């Protein structure tokens, strides 16, 4: 664990931008996953509601 921390400190001292770019890239990926999951949940809810209405009013 100490080695990883030391490596991170060396990386950051050499190039702080490198570390923040990687962090930003990671955050963007997480956001995309979050939005994709929310989109799929909404889509599933829509399908369930449509099927329910079709059953009720047919």
N, CA and C of each residue as an Amber inpcrd file, in Angstrom:
protein
   174
   0.8260000  -1.1980000   0.0000000   0.0000000   0.0000000   0.0000000
   0.8660000   1.2560000   0.0000000   1.9370000   1.2160000   0.7990000
   2.8350000   2.3670000   0.8720000   3.4650000   2.6510000  -0.4900000
   3.7830000   1.5870000  -1.2110000   4.4050000   1.7400000  -2.5280000
   3.4690000   2.4810000  -3.4780000   2.1910000   2.1100000  -3.4450000
   1.2070000   2.7520000  -4.3060000   1.0880000   4.2430000  -3.9860000
   1.1010000   4.5610000  -2.7080000   1.0070000   5.9590000  -2.2830000
   2.2370000   6.7360000  -2.7460000   3.4050000   6.1280000  -2.5870000
   4.6520000   6.7720000  -3.0240000   4.6350000   7.0140000  -4.5320000
   4.2080000   5.9990000  -5.2770000   4.1210000   6.1330000  -6.7400000
   3.1840000   7.2700000  -7.1310000   2.0470000   7.3350000  -6.4320000
   1.0740000   8.3830000  -6.7270000   1.6670000   9.7620000  -6.4300000
   2.3970000   9.8860000  -5.3240000   3.0250000  11.1590000  -4.9710000
   4.0670000  11.5530000  -6.0110000   4.8520000  10.5790000  -6.4670000
   5.8680000  10.8600000  -7.4980000   5.1880000  11.3230000  -8.7810000
   4.1540000  10.5950000  -9.1850000   3.4000000  10.9490000 -10.3860000
   2.8530000  12.3640000 -10.2850000   2.2580000  12.6640000  -9.1320000
   1.6380000  13.9710000  -8.9360000   2.6820000  15.0800000  -8.9510000
   3.8530000  14.8270000  -8.3380000   4.9020000  15.8480000  -8.3080000
   5.4630000  16.0940000  -9.7060000   5.5240000  15.0260000 -10.5240000
   6.0470000  15.1560000 -11.8900000   5.0410000  15.8510000 -12.7950000
   3.7750000  15.4730000 -12.6730000   2.7550000  16.0180000 -13.5670000
   1.3850000  15.9990000 -12.9010000   1.0220000  17.0890000 -12.2080000
  -0.3000000  17.1260000 -11.5610000  -1.4470000  17.0140000 -12.5740000
  -1.2160000  17.5240000 -13.7910000  -2.2700000  17.4800000 -14.8180000
  -2.5870000  16.0350000 -15.2170000  -1.5450000  15.2060000 -15.2740000
  -1.7250000  13.8020000 -15.6580000  -2.7110000  13.1160000 -14.7210000
  -2.5360000  13.3410000 -13.4330000  -3.3750000  12.7040000 -12.4310000
  -4.8160000  13.2200000 -12.5150000  -4.9710000  14.5400000 -12.6600000
  -6.3300000  15.1010000 -12.7100000  -7.0360000  14.7000000 -13.9990000
  -6.2910000  14.5730000 -15.1030000  -6.9160000  14.1290000 -16.3590000
  -7.4600000  12.7140000 -16.2030000  -6.6620000  11.8510000 -15.5790000
  -7.1170000  10.4740000 -15.3440000  -8.3490000  10.4600000 -14.4430000
  -8.3380000  11.3140000 -13.4270000  -9.4710000  11.4000000 -12.5030000
 -10.7120000  11.8850000 -13.2440000 -10.5360000  12.9090000 -14.0860000
 -11.6660000  13.4360000 -14.8560000 -12.2280000  12.3860000 -15.8020000
 -11.3290000  11.6530000 -16.4510000 -11.7490000  10.5900000 -17.3660000
 -12.5750000   9.5390000 -16.6140000 -12.1180000   9.2100000 -15.4200000
 -12.8110000   8.2340000 -14.5810000 -14.1890000   8.7710000 -14.1840000
 -14.2510000  10.0440000 -13.7950000 -15.5240000  10.6590000 -13.4160000
 -16.4990000  10.6810000 -14.5810000 -16.0050000  10.9770000 -15.7670000
 -16.8570000  11.0020000 -16.9620000 -17.4340000   9.6150000 -17.2280000
 -16.5700000   8.5850000 -17.1010000 -17.0440000   7.2110000 -17.3080000
 -18.1250000   6.8430000 -16.2970000 -17.9270000   7.2390000 -15.0420000
 -18.9240000   6.9490000 -14.0010000 -20.2460000   7.6540000 -14.3030000
 -20.1560000   8.9150000 -14.7350000 -21.3690000   9.6650000 -15.0790000
 -22.1170000   9.0020000 -16.2290000 -21.3780000   8.5770000 -17.2410000
 -22.0130000   7.9140000 -18.3880000 -22.7440000   6.6500000 -17.9470000
 -22.1030000   5.8640000 -17.0670000 -22.7380000   4.6450000 -16.5600000
 -24.0030000   4.9960000 -15.7800000 -23.8980000   6.0340000 -14.9420000
 -25.0310000   6.4730000 -14.1250000 -26.2180000   6.8670000 -15.0140000
 -25.9380000   7.6820000 -16.0550000 -27.0080000   8.1110000 -16.9490000
 -27.5860000   6.9530000 -17.7450000 -26.7270000   6.0220000 -18.1560000
 -27.1940000   4.8480000 -18.9050000 -28.1220000   4.0040000 -18.0460000
 -27.7440000   3.7940000 -16.7890000 -28.5770000   2.9970000 -15.8810000
 -29.9170000   3.6950000 -15.6510000 -29.8790000   5.0090000 -15.4240000
 -31.1240000   5.7500000 -15.2120000 -32.0160000   5.7040000 -16.4420000
 -31.4030000   5.8070000 -17.6380000 -32.1780000   5.7410000 -18.8820000
 -32.8730000   4.3880000 -18.9960000 -32.1240000   3.3160000 -18.7090000
 -32.6970000   1.9630000 -18.8020000 -33.8200000   1.7610000 -17.7870000
 -33.6470000   2.3280000 -16.5860000 -34.7010000   2.2140000 -15.5680000
 -35.9770000   2.9180000 -16.0430000 -35.8030000   4.1340000 -16.5810000
 -36.9750000   4.8870000 -17.0760000 -37.6550000   4.1390000 -18.2150000
 -36.8520000   3.5720000 -19.1090000 -37.3810000   2.8200000 -20.2440000
 -38.1720000   1.6030000 -19.7490000 -37.6170000   0.9080000 -18.7740000
 -38.2970000  -0.2670000 -18.2210000 -39.6210000   0.1390000 -17.5750000
 -39.6060000   1.2600000 -16.8400000 -40.8370000   1.7560000 -16.2140000
 -41.8830000   2.0780000 -17.2780000 -41.4510000   2.7160000 -18.3780000
 -42.3620000   3.0600000 -19.4680000 -43.0050000   1.8080000 -20.0540000
 -42.1930000   0.7920000 -20.2870000 -42.6990000  -0.4590000 -20.8720000
 -43.7180000  -1.1020000 -19.9340000 -43.3950000  -1.1320000 -18.6330000
 -44.3120000  -1.7290000 -17.6480000 -45.6370000  -0.9700000 -17.6260000
 -45.5680000   0.3640000 -17.6370000 -46.7880000   1.1850000 -17.6180000
 -47.6100000   0.9300000 -18.8740000 -46.9580000   0.9090000 -20.0390000
 -47.6690000   0.6540000 -21.2980000 -48.3480000  -0.7080000 -21.2940000
 -47.6390000  -1.7190000 -20.8510000 -48.2120000  -3.0790000 -20.8130000
 -49.4020000  -3.1270000 -19.8500000 -49.2650000  -2.4550000 -18.7100000
 -50.3450000  -2.4270000 -17.7170000 -51.5910000  -1.7760000 -18.3000000
 -51.4090000  -0.6290000 -18.9720000 -52.5450000   0.0570000 -19.5960000
 -53.1970000  -0.8100000 -20.6690000 -52.3470000  -1.4830000 -21.4680000
 -52.8810000  -2.3590000 -22.5170000 -53.7220000  -3.4730000 -21.9220000
 -53.2740000  -4.0360000 -20.8190000 -54.0190000  -5.1190000 -20.1680000
 -55.3250000  -4.5760000 -19.5780000 -55.2280000  -3.4100000 -18.9120000
 -56.4070000  -2.8480000 -18.2520000 -57.4810000  -2.4140000 -19.2430000
 -57.0450000  -1.8120000 -20.3610000 -58.0230000  -1.2090000 -21.2750000
 -58.2570000  -2.0120000 -22.5420000 -57.8990000  -3.3000000 -22.5310000
 -58.1640000  -4.1020000 -23.7290000 -59.3240000  -5.0530000 -23.4970000
